[in-house]
């Protein structure tokens, strides 16, 4: 994991404590591998997030 899924910054750039708390309640908005903004869909049973390069994540 190179980038933060919440803010998109590098994991080495700060502690990302607030980001980890936010990601516990909501889906990631950025791809952790390439920092691209993902297409996110929230469903009644969870969520899915799609990176154009790395594919789909789901809850």
Predicted model as a PDB file, atoms N, CA, C, CB and O in Angstrom, pLDDT in the B-factor column:
MODEL        1                                                                  
ATOM      1  N   UNK A   1       0.847  -1.173   0.000  1.00 63.00           N  
ATOM      2  CA  UNK A   1       0.000   0.000   0.000  1.00 63.00           C  
ATOM      3  C   UNK A   1       0.894   1.239   0.000  1.00 63.00           C  
ATOM      4  CB  UNK A   1      -0.964  -0.003   1.223  1.00 63.00           C  
ATOM      5  O   UNK A   1       1.641   1.481   0.948  1.00 63.00           O  
ATOM      6  N   UNK A   2       0.807   2.008  -1.065  1.00 90.00           N  
ATOM      7  CA  UNK A   2       1.667   3.164  -1.219  1.00 90.00           C  
ATOM      8  C   UNK A   2       0.957   4.466  -0.886  1.00 90.00           C  
ATOM      9  CB  UNK A   2       2.197   3.221  -2.618  1.00 90.00           C  
ATOM     10  O   UNK A   2       1.563   5.380  -0.326  1.00 90.00           O  
ATOM     11  N   UNK A   3      -0.328   4.556  -1.226  1.00 95.00           N  
ATOM     12  CA  UNK A   3      -1.089   5.787  -1.028  1.00 95.00           C  
ATOM     13  C   UNK A   3      -2.269   5.568  -0.088  1.00 95.00           C  
ATOM     14  CB  UNK A   3      -1.583   6.323  -2.367  1.00 95.00           C  
ATOM     15  O   UNK A   3      -2.775   4.454   0.046  1.00 95.00           O  
ATOM     16  N   UNK A   4      -2.692   6.634   0.552  1.00 95.00           N  
ATOM     17  CA  UNK A   4      -3.844   6.592   1.455  1.00 95.00           C  
ATOM     18  C   UNK A   4      -5.127   6.515   0.623  1.00 95.00           C  
ATOM     19  CB  UNK A   4      -3.865   7.844   2.397  1.00 95.00           C  
ATOM     20  O   UNK A   4      -5.291   7.276  -0.331  1.00 95.00           O  
ATOM     21  N   UNK A   5      -6.016   5.624   0.969  1.00 95.00           N  
ATOM     22  CA  UNK A   5      -7.279   5.467   0.258  1.00 95.00           C  
ATOM     23  C   UNK A   5      -8.268   6.581   0.525  1.00 95.00           C  
ATOM     24  CB  UNK A   5      -7.898   4.169   0.621  1.00 95.00           C  
ATOM     25  O   UNK A   5      -9.234   6.746  -0.220  1.00 95.00           O  
ATOM     26  N   UNK A   6      -8.041   7.346   1.576  1.00 95.00           N  
ATOM     27  CA  UNK A   6      -8.966   8.433   1.921  1.00 95.00           C  
ATOM     28  C   UNK A   6      -8.545   9.769   1.313  1.00 95.00           C  
ATOM     29  CB  UNK A   6      -9.065   8.572   3.433  1.00 95.00           C  
ATOM     30  O   UNK A   6      -9.358  10.433   0.670  1.00 95.00           O  
ATOM     31  N   UNK A   7      -7.292  10.173   1.504  1.00 95.00           N  
ATOM     32  CA  UNK A   7      -6.853  11.496   1.036  1.00 95.00           C  
ATOM     33  C   UNK A   7      -5.999  11.443  -0.226  1.00 95.00           C  
ATOM     34  CB  UNK A   7      -6.079  12.187   2.126  1.00 95.00           C  
ATOM     35  O   UNK A   7      -5.837  12.461  -0.897  1.00 95.00           O  
ATOM     36  N   UNK A   8      -5.442  10.262  -0.565  1.00 94.00           N  
ATOM     37  CA  UNK A   8      -4.636  10.126  -1.764  1.00 94.00           C  
ATOM     38  C   UNK A   8      -3.169  10.480  -1.598  1.00 94.00           C  
ATOM     39  CB  UNK A   8      -5.205  10.960  -2.818  1.00 94.00           C  
ATOM     40  O   UNK A   8      -2.390  10.320  -2.537  1.00 94.00           O  
ATOM     41  N   UNK A   9      -2.775  10.956  -0.429  1.00 94.00           N  
ATOM     42  CA  UNK A   9      -1.365  11.290  -0.207  1.00 94.00           C  
ATOM     43  C   UNK A   9      -0.559  10.028   0.075  1.00 94.00           C  
ATOM     44  CB  UNK A   9      -1.218  12.290   0.960  1.00 94.00           C  
ATOM     45  O   UNK A   9      -1.120   8.967   0.349  1.00 94.00           O  
ATOM     46  N   UNK A  10       0.748  10.157   0.006  1.00 94.00           N  
ATOM     47  CA  UNK A  10       1.644   9.046   0.296  1.00 94.00           C  
ATOM     48  C   UNK A  10       1.483   8.594   1.744  1.00 94.00           C  
ATOM     49  CB  UNK A  10       3.102   9.444   0.018  1.00 94.00           C  
ATOM     50  O   UNK A  10       1.271   9.426   2.626  1.00 94.00           O  
ATOM     51  N   UNK A  11       1.579   7.289   2.004  1.00 92.00           N  
ATOM     52  CA  UNK A  11       1.482   6.759   3.362  1.00 92.00           C  
ATOM     53  C   UNK A  11       2.617   7.278   4.241  1.00 92.00           C  
ATOM     54  CB  UNK A  11       1.495   5.230   3.338  1.00 92.00           C  
ATOM     55  O   UNK A  11       2.462   7.385   5.457  1.00 92.00           O  
ATOM     56  N   UNK A  12       3.754   7.599   3.631  1.00 91.00           N  
ATOM     57  CA  UNK A  12       4.897   8.105   4.385  1.00 91.00           C  
ATOM     58  C   UNK A  12       4.714   9.571   4.786  1.00 91.00           C  
ATOM     59  CB  UNK A  12       6.171   7.947   3.564  1.00 91.00           C  
ATOM     60  O   UNK A  12       5.485  10.094   5.592  1.00 91.00           O  
ATOM     61  N   UNK A  13       3.704  10.232   4.232  1.00 89.00           N  
ATOM     62  CA  UNK A  13       3.454  11.654   4.489  1.00 89.00           C  
ATOM     63  C   UNK A  13       2.497  11.825   5.669  1.00 89.00           C  
ATOM     64  CB  UNK A  13       2.876  12.341   3.230  1.00 89.00           C  
ATOM     65  O   UNK A  13       1.303  12.047   5.471  1.00 89.00           O  
ATOM     66  N   UNK A  14       3.007  11.724   6.876  1.00 88.00           N  
ATOM     67  CA  UNK A  14       2.186  11.905   8.071  1.00 88.00           C  
ATOM     68  C   UNK A  14       1.634  10.601   8.622  1.00 88.00           C  
ATOM     69  CB  UNK A  14       1.052  12.833   7.770  1.00 88.00           C  
ATOM     70  O   UNK A  14       1.943   9.520   8.120  1.00 88.00           O  
ATOM     71  N   UNK A  15       0.815  10.714   9.657  1.00 90.00           N  
ATOM     72  CA  UNK A  15       0.310   9.517  10.345  1.00 90.00           C  
ATOM     73  C   UNK A  15      -0.985   8.975   9.754  1.00 90.00           C  
ATOM     74  CB  UNK A  15       0.095   9.823  11.800  1.00 90.00           C  
ATOM     75  O   UNK A  15      -1.256   7.782   9.885  1.00 90.00           O  
ATOM     76  N   UNK A  16      -1.786   9.801   9.115  1.00 93.00           N  
ATOM     77  CA  UNK A  16      -3.067   9.401   8.512  1.00 93.00           C  
ATOM     78  C   UNK A  16      -4.026   8.796   9.542  1.00 93.00           C  
ATOM     79  CB  UNK A  16      -2.824   8.395   7.384  1.00 93.00           C  
ATOM     80  O   UNK A  16      -4.863   7.962   9.198  1.00 93.00           O  
ATOM     81  N   UNK A  17      -3.904   9.207  10.773  1.00 94.00           N  
ATOM     82  CA  UNK A  17      -4.792   8.716  11.839  1.00 94.00           C  
ATOM     83  C   UNK A  17      -6.257   9.047  11.539  1.00 94.00           C  
ATOM     84  CB  UNK A  17      -4.385   9.323  13.198  1.00 94.00           C  
ATOM     85  O   UNK A  17      -7.130   8.189  11.673  1.00 94.00           O  
ATOM     86  N   UNK A  18      -6.522  10.284  11.134  1.00 95.00           N  
ATOM     87  CA  UNK A  18      -7.895  10.688  10.795  1.00 95.00           C  
ATOM     88  C   UNK A  18      -8.417   9.924   9.582  1.00 95.00           C  
ATOM     89  CB  UNK A  18      -7.956  12.198  10.523  1.00 95.00           C  
ATOM     90  O   UNK A  18      -9.595   9.570   9.520  1.00 95.00           O  
ATOM     91  N   UNK A  19      -7.542   9.677   8.631  1.00 95.00           N  
ATOM     92  CA  UNK A  19      -7.942   8.930   7.432  1.00 95.00           C  
ATOM     93  C   UNK A  19      -8.353   7.503   7.790  1.00 95.00           C  
ATOM     94  CB  UNK A  19      -6.794   8.907   6.402  1.00 95.00           C  
ATOM     95  O   UNK A  19      -9.343   6.998   7.261  1.00 95.00           O  
ATOM     96  N   UNK A  20      -7.615   6.853   8.673  1.00 94.00           N  
ATOM     97  CA  UNK A  20      -7.956   5.478   9.084  1.00 94.00           C  
ATOM     98  C   UNK A  20      -9.311   5.438   9.777  1.00 94.00           C  
ATOM     99  CB  UNK A  20      -6.873   4.906  10.020  1.00 94.00           C  
ATOM    100  O   UNK A  20     -10.088   4.506   9.573  1.00 94.00           O  
ATOM    101  N   UNK A  21      -9.594   6.442  10.592  1.00 95.00           N  
ATOM    102  CA  UNK A  21     -10.909   6.503  11.244  1.00 95.00           C  
ATOM    103  C   UNK A  21     -12.023   6.696  10.216  1.00 95.00           C  
ATOM    104  CB  UNK A  21     -10.945   7.645  12.279  1.00 95.00           C  
ATOM    105  O   UNK A  21     -13.078   6.070  10.315  1.00 95.00           O  
ATOM    106  N   UNK A  22     -11.788   7.559   9.235  1.00 95.00           N  
ATOM    107  CA  UNK A  22     -12.791   7.806   8.201  1.00 95.00           C  
ATOM    108  C   UNK A  22     -13.021   6.565   7.345  1.00 95.00           C  
ATOM    109  CB  UNK A  22     -12.366   8.980   7.317  1.00 95.00           C  
ATOM    110  O   UNK A  22     -14.158   6.272   6.977  1.00 95.00           O  
ATOM    111  N   UNK A  23     -11.957   5.833   7.026  1.00 93.00           N  
ATOM    112  CA  UNK A  23     -12.088   4.636   6.195  1.00 93.00           C  
ATOM    113  C   UNK A  23     -12.793   3.491   6.914  1.00 93.00           C  
ATOM    114  CB  UNK A  23     -10.726   4.178   5.738  1.00 93.00           C  
ATOM    115  O   UNK A  23     -13.243   2.542   6.271  1.00 93.00           O  
ATOM    116  N   UNK A  24     -12.893   3.568   8.223  1.00 92.00           N  
ATOM    117  CA  UNK A  24     -13.639   2.551   8.966  1.00 92.00           C  
ATOM    118  C   UNK A  24     -15.138   2.690   8.702  1.00 92.00           C  
ATOM    119  CB  UNK A  24     -13.350   2.664  10.479  1.00 92.00           C  
ATOM    120  O   UNK A  24     -15.887   1.723   8.843  1.00 92.00           O  
ATOM    121  N   UNK A  25     -15.581   3.907   8.314  1.00 91.00           N  
ATOM    122  CA  UNK A  25     -17.005   4.165   8.106  1.00 91.00           C  
ATOM    123  C   UNK A  25     -17.394   4.380   6.642  1.00 91.00           C  
ATOM    124  CB  UNK A  25     -17.410   5.364   8.900  1.00 91.00           C  
ATOM    125  O   UNK A  25     -18.577   4.299   6.310  1.00 91.00           O  
ATOM    126  N   UNK A  26     -16.440   4.647   5.771  1.00 93.00           N  
ATOM    127  CA  UNK A  26     -16.763   4.937   4.380  1.00 93.00           C  
ATOM    128  C   UNK A  26     -15.766   4.267   3.438  1.00 93.00           C  
ATOM    129  CB  UNK A  26     -16.783   6.450   4.142  1.00 93.00           C  
ATOM    130  O   UNK A  26     -14.678   3.884   3.869  1.00 93.00           O  
ATOM    131  N   UNK A  27     -16.117   4.118   2.163  1.00 95.00           N  
ATOM    132  CA  UNK A  27     -15.221   3.442   1.217  1.00 95.00           C  
ATOM    133  C   UNK A  27     -14.021   4.308   0.839  1.00 95.00           C  
ATOM    134  CB  UNK A  27     -15.988   3.055  -0.041  1.00 95.00           C  
ATOM    135  O   UNK A  27     -14.064   5.529   0.992  1.00 95.00           O  
ATOM    136  N   UNK A  28     -12.949   3.682   0.346  1.00 96.00           N  
ATOM    137  CA  UNK A  28     -11.792   4.455  -0.108  1.00 96.00           C  
ATOM    138  C   UNK A  28     -12.152   5.238  -1.367  1.00 96.00           C  
ATOM    139  CB  UNK A  28     -10.581   3.528  -0.375  1.00 96.00           C  
ATOM    140  O   UNK A  28     -12.967   4.787  -2.172  1.00 96.00           O  
ATOM    141  N   UNK A  29     -11.554   6.389  -1.532  1.00 96.00           N  
ATOM    142  CA  UNK A  29     -11.806   7.237  -2.705  1.00 96.00           C  
ATOM    143  C   UNK A  29     -10.640   7.223  -3.682  1.00 96.00           C  
ATOM    144  CB  UNK A  29     -12.087   8.665  -2.268  1.00 96.00           C  
ATOM    145  O   UNK A  29     -10.811   7.573  -4.850  1.00 96.00           O  
ATOM    146  N   UNK A  30      -9.452   6.823  -3.220  1.00 97.00           N  
ATOM    147  CA  UNK A  30      -8.259   6.785  -4.061  1.00 97.00           C  
ATOM    148  C   UNK A  30      -7.681   5.383  -4.092  1.00 97.00           C  
ATOM    149  CB  UNK A  30      -7.207   7.783  -3.558  1.00 97.00           C  
ATOM    150  O   UNK A  30      -7.737   4.659  -3.098  1.00 97.00           O  
ATOM    151  N   UNK A  31      -7.124   4.997  -5.240  1.00 96.00           N  
ATOM    152  CA  UNK A  31      -6.458   3.700  -5.365  1.00 96.00           C  
ATOM    153  C   UNK A  31      -5.179   3.724  -4.538  1.00 96.00           C  
ATOM    154  CB  UNK A  31      -6.149   3.364  -6.859  1.00 96.00           C  
ATOM    155  O   UNK A  31      -4.395   4.668  -4.635  1.00 96.00           O  
ATOM    156  N   UNK A  32      -4.968   2.711  -3.741  1.00 93.00           N  
ATOM    157  CA  UNK A  32      -3.790   2.638  -2.875  1.00 93.00           C  
ATOM    158  C   UNK A  32      -2.512   2.348  -3.670  1.00 93.00           C  
ATOM    159  CB  UNK A  32      -3.993   1.562  -1.808  1.00 93.00           C  
ATOM    160  O   UNK A  32      -1.412   2.588  -3.172  1.00 93.00           O  
ATOM    161  N   UNK A  33      -2.642   1.840  -4.892  1.00 94.00           N  
ATOM    162  CA  UNK A  33      -1.464   1.501  -5.691  1.00 94.00           C  
ATOM    163  C   UNK A  33      -1.015   2.619  -6.617  1.00 94.00           C  
ATOM    164  CB  UNK A  33      -1.740   0.278  -6.501  1.00 94.00           C  
ATOM    165  O   UNK A  33       0.184   2.802  -6.827  1.00 94.00           O  
ATOM    166  N   UNK A  34      -1.973   3.381  -7.184  1.00 94.00           N  
ATOM    167  CA  UNK A  34      -1.589   4.368  -8.200  1.00 94.00           C  
ATOM    168  C   UNK A  34      -2.099   5.787  -7.924  1.00 94.00           C  
ATOM    169  CB  UNK A  34      -2.094   3.922  -9.538  1.00 94.00           C  
ATOM    170  O   UNK A  34      -1.791   6.707  -8.681  1.00 94.00           O  
ATOM    171  N   UNK A  35      -2.874   5.973  -6.852  1.00 94.00           N  
ATOM    172  CA  UNK A  35      -3.384   7.280  -6.430  1.00 94.00           C  
ATOM    173  C   UNK A  35      -4.470   7.847  -7.340  1.00 94.00           C  
ATOM    174  CB  UNK A  35      -2.253   8.254  -6.358  1.00 94.00           C  
ATOM    175  O   UNK A  35      -4.844   9.012  -7.202  1.00 94.00           O  
ATOM    176  N   UNK A  36      -4.981   7.035  -8.268  1.00 96.00           N  
ATOM    177  CA  UNK A  36      -6.073   7.514  -9.111  1.00 96.00           C  
ATOM    178  C   UNK A  36      -7.350   7.581  -8.303  1.00 96.00           C  
ATOM    179  CB  UNK A  36      -6.261   6.607 -10.341  1.00 96.00           C  
ATOM    180  O   UNK A  36      -7.555   6.787  -7.385  1.00 96.00           O  
ATOM    181  N   UNK A  37      -8.204   8.524  -8.641  1.00 97.00           N  
ATOM    182  CA  UNK A  37      -9.517   8.640  -8.028  1.00 97.00           C  
ATOM    183  C   UNK A  37     -10.362   7.464  -8.528  1.00 97.00           C  
ATOM    184  CB  UNK A  37     -10.192  10.025  -8.366  1.00 97.00           C  
ATOM    185  O   UNK A  37     -10.381   7.182  -9.726  1.00 97.00           O  
ATOM    186  N   UNK A  38     -11.053   6.784  -7.626  1.00 97.00           N  
ATOM    187  CA  UNK A  38     -11.843   5.608  -8.004  1.00 97.00           C  
ATOM    188  C   UNK A  38     -13.321   5.963  -8.137  1.00 97.00           C  
ATOM    189  CB  UNK A  38     -11.663   4.484  -6.969  1.00 97.00           C  
ATOM    190  O   UNK A  38     -13.809   6.921  -7.537  1.00 97.00           O  
ATOM    191  N   UNK A  39     -14.017   5.163  -8.942  1.00 97.00           N  
ATOM    192  CA  UNK A  39     -15.465   5.267  -9.073  1.00 97.00           C  
ATOM    193  C   UNK A  39     -16.054   4.440  -7.939  1.00 97.00           C  
ATOM    194  CB  UNK A  39     -15.975   4.772 -10.496  1.00 97.00           C  
ATOM    195  O   UNK A  39     -15.833   3.230  -7.875  1.00 97.00           O  
ATOM    196  N   UNK A  40     -16.809   5.084  -7.036  1.00 97.00           N  
ATOM    197  CA  UNK A  40     -17.323   4.420  -5.841  1.00 97.00           C  
ATOM    198  C   UNK A  40     -18.837   4.323  -5.907  1.00 97.00           C  
ATOM    199  CB  UNK A  40     -16.889   5.170  -4.571  1.00 97.00           C  
ATOM    200  O   UNK A  40     -19.516   5.300  -6.224  1.00 97.00           O  
ATOM    201  N   UNK A  41     -19.367   3.138  -5.604  1.00 96.00           N  
ATOM    202  CA  UNK A  41     -20.808   2.937  -5.504  1.00 96.00           C  
ATOM    203  C   UNK A  41     -21.120   2.368  -4.127  1.00 96.00           C  
ATOM    204  CB  UNK A  41     -21.331   1.993  -6.632  1.00 96.00           C  
ATOM    205  O   UNK A  41     -20.494   1.407  -3.680  1.00 96.00           O  
ATOM    206  N   UNK A  42     -22.089   2.971  -3.469  1.00 95.00           N  
ATOM    207  CA  UNK A  42     -22.521   2.498  -2.158  1.00 95.00           C  
ATOM    208  C   UNK A  42     -23.835   1.755  -2.344  1.00 95.00           C  
ATOM    209  CB  UNK A  42     -22.675   3.682  -1.138  1.00 95.00           C  
ATOM    210  O   UNK A  42     -24.778   2.288  -2.930  1.00 95.00           O  
ATOM    211  N   UNK A  43     -23.898   0.518  -1.842  1.00 94.00           N  
ATOM    212  CA  UNK A  43     -25.064  -0.347  -1.952  1.00 94.00           C  
ATOM    213  C   UNK A  43     -25.677  -0.511  -0.564  1.00 94.00           C  
ATOM    214  CB  UNK A  43     -24.683  -1.733  -2.567  1.00 94.00           C  
ATOM    215  O   UNK A  43     -25.034  -0.181   0.432  1.00 94.00           O  
ATOM    216  N   UNK A  44     -26.898  -1.009  -0.481  1.00 94.00           N  
ATOM    217  CA  UNK A  44     -27.481  -1.274   0.840  1.00 94.00           C  
ATOM    218  C   UNK A  44     -26.667  -2.293   1.658  1.00 94.00           C  
ATOM    219  CB  UNK A  44     -28.910  -1.778   0.676  1.00 94.00           C  
ATOM    220  O   UNK A  44     -26.693  -2.264   2.889  1.00 94.00           O  
ATOM    221  N   UNK A  45     -25.957  -3.178   0.979  1.00 93.00           N  
ATOM    222  CA  UNK A  45     -25.199  -4.220   1.671  1.00 93.00           C  
ATOM    223  C   UNK A  45     -23.700  -3.950   1.721  1.00 93.00           C  
ATOM    224  CB  UNK A  45     -25.440  -5.541   1.008  1.00 93.00           C  
ATOM    225  O   UNK A  45     -22.944  -4.827   2.140  1.00 93.00           O  
ATOM    226  N   UNK A  46     -23.238  -2.760   1.307  1.00 94.00           N  
ATOM    227  CA  UNK A  46     -21.808  -2.462   1.325  1.00 94.00           C  
ATOM    228  C   UNK A  46     -21.441  -1.448   0.269  1.00 94.00           C  
ATOM    229  CB  UNK A  46     -21.001  -3.725   1.125  1.00 94.00           C  
ATOM    230  O   UNK A  46     -22.214  -0.533  -0.015  1.00 94.00           O  
ATOM    231  N   UNK A  47     -20.259  -1.603  -0.321  1.00 95.00           N  
ATOM    232  CA  UNK A  47     -19.773  -0.676  -1.330  1.00 95.00           C  
ATOM    233  C   UNK A  47     -18.850  -1.384  -2.302  1.00 95.00           C  
ATOM    234  CB  UNK A  47     -19.056   0.502  -0.679  1.00 95.00           C  
ATOM    235  O   UNK A  47     -18.370  -2.484  -2.027  1.00 95.00           O  
ATOM    236  N   UNK A  48     -18.599  -0.745  -3.449  1.00 96.00           N  
ATOM    237  CA  UNK A  48     -17.583  -1.201  -4.394  1.00 96.00           C  
ATOM    238  C   UNK A  48     -16.864   0.029  -4.924  1.00 96.00           C  
ATOM    239  CB  UNK A  48     -18.214  -2.042  -5.564  1.00 96.00           C  
ATOM    240  O   UNK A  48     -17.474   1.084  -5.097  1.00 96.00           O  
ATOM    241  N   UNK A  49     -15.576  -0.103  -5.180  1.00 96.00           N  
ATOM    242  CA  UNK A  49     -14.756   0.988  -5.692  1.00 96.00           C  
ATOM    243  C   UNK A  49     -13.916   0.435  -6.832  1.00 96.00           C  
ATOM    244  CB  UNK A  49     -13.854   1.612  -4.569  1.00 96.00           C  
ATOM    245  O   UNK A  49     -13.279  -0.608  -6.685  1.00 96.00           O  
ATOM    246  N   UNK A  50     -13.911   1.131  -7.981  1.00 97.00           N  
ATOM    247  CA  UNK A  50     -13.224   0.625  -9.163  1.00 97.00           C  
ATOM    248  C   UNK A  50     -12.152   1.600  -9.610  1.00 97.00           C  
ATOM    249  CB  UNK A  50     -14.218   0.371 -10.299  1.00 97.00           C  
ATOM    250  O   UNK A  50     -12.421   2.777  -9.848  1.00 97.00           O  
ATOM    251  N   UNK A  51     -10.924   1.090  -9.722  1.00 96.00           N  
ATOM    252  CA  UNK A  51      -9.797   1.826 -10.293  1.00 96.00           C  
ATOM    253  C   UNK A  51      -9.722   1.437 -11.764  1.00 96.00           C  
ATOM    254  CB  UNK A  51      -8.437   1.514  -9.535  1.00 96.00           C  
ATOM    255  O   UNK A  51      -9.862   0.261 -12.099  1.00 96.00           O  
ATOM    256  N   UNK A  52      -9.504   2.407 -12.644  1.00 95.00           N  
ATOM    257  CA  UNK A  52      -9.453   2.119 -14.083  1.00 95.00           C  
ATOM    258  C   UNK A  52      -8.257   1.228 -14.451  1.00 95.00           C  
ATOM    259  CB  UNK A  52      -9.386   3.429 -14.875  1.00 95.00           C  
ATOM    260  O   UNK A  52      -8.271   0.590 -15.504  1.00 95.00           O  
ATOM    261  N   UNK A  53      -7.246   1.179 -13.618  1.00 95.00           N  
ATOM    262  CA  UNK A  53      -6.052   0.387 -13.898  1.00 95.00           C  
ATOM    263  C   UNK A  53      -6.012  -0.918 -13.089  1.00 95.00           C  
ATOM    264  CB  UNK A  53      -4.808   1.212 -13.605  1.00 95.00           C  
ATOM    265  O   UNK A  53      -5.664  -1.966 -13.633  1.00 95.00           O  
ATOM    266  N   UNK A  54      -6.365  -0.863 -11.797  1.00 94.00           N  
ATOM    267  CA  UNK A  54      -6.159  -1.997 -10.893  1.00 94.00           C  
ATOM    268  C   UNK A  54      -7.412  -2.793 -10.560  1.00 94.00           C  
ATOM    269  CB  UNK A  54      -5.566  -1.510  -9.636  1.00 94.00           C  
ATOM    270  O   UNK A  54      -7.333  -3.742  -9.780  1.00 94.00           O  
ATOM    271  N   UNK A  55      -8.555  -2.446 -11.118  1.00 94.00           N  
ATOM    272  CA  UNK A  55      -9.750  -3.251 -10.901  1.00 94.00           C  
ATOM    273  C   UNK A  55     -10.613  -2.793  -9.738  1.00 94.00           C  
ATOM    274  CB  UNK A  55      -9.358  -4.656 -10.683  1.00 94.00           C  
ATOM    275  O   UNK A  55     -10.574  -1.635  -9.324  1.00 94.00           O  
ATOM    276  N   UNK A  56     -11.394  -3.737  -9.225  1.00 95.00           N  
ATOM    277  CA  UNK A  56     -12.444  -3.429  -8.257  1.00 95.00           C  
ATOM    278  C   UNK A  56     -12.131  -3.948  -6.855  1.00 95.00           C  
ATOM    279  CB  UNK A  56     -13.752  -4.009  -8.727  1.00 95.00           C  
ATOM    280  O   UNK A  56     -11.617  -5.053  -6.685  1.00 95.00           O  
ATOM    281  N   UNK A  57     -12.450  -3.133  -5.864  1.00 93.00           N  
ATOM    282  CA  UNK A  57     -12.432  -3.515  -4.442  1.00 93.00           C  
ATOM    283  C   UNK A  57     -13.878  -3.532  -3.966  1.00 93.00           C  
ATOM    284  CB  UNK A  57     -11.547  -2.519  -3.569  1.00 93.00           C  
ATOM    285  O   UNK A  57     -14.717  -2.826  -4.525  1.00 93.00           O  
ATOM    286  N   UNK A  58     -14.181  -4.320  -2.953  1.00 92.00           N  
ATOM    287  CA  UNK A  58     -15.530  -4.293  -2.387  1.00 92.00           C  
ATOM    288  C   UNK A  58     -15.473  -4.574  -0.895  1.00 92.00           C  
ATOM    289  CB  UNK A  58     -16.442  -5.318  -3.091  1.00 92.00           C  
ATOM    290  O   UNK A  58     -14.503  -5.123  -0.373  1.00 92.00           O  
ATOM    291  N   UNK A  59     -16.549  -4.177  -0.230  1.00 89.00           N  
ATOM    292  CA  UNK A  59     -16.612  -4.389   1.217  1.00 89.00           C  
ATOM    293  C   UNK A  59     -17.017  -5.812   1.530  1.00 89.00           C  
ATOM    294  CB  UNK A  59     -17.592  -3.410   1.868  1.00 89.00           C  
ATOM    295  O   UNK A  59     -17.124  -6.181   2.700  1.00 89.00           O  
TER     296      UNK A  59                                                      
ENDMDL                                                                          
END                                                                             
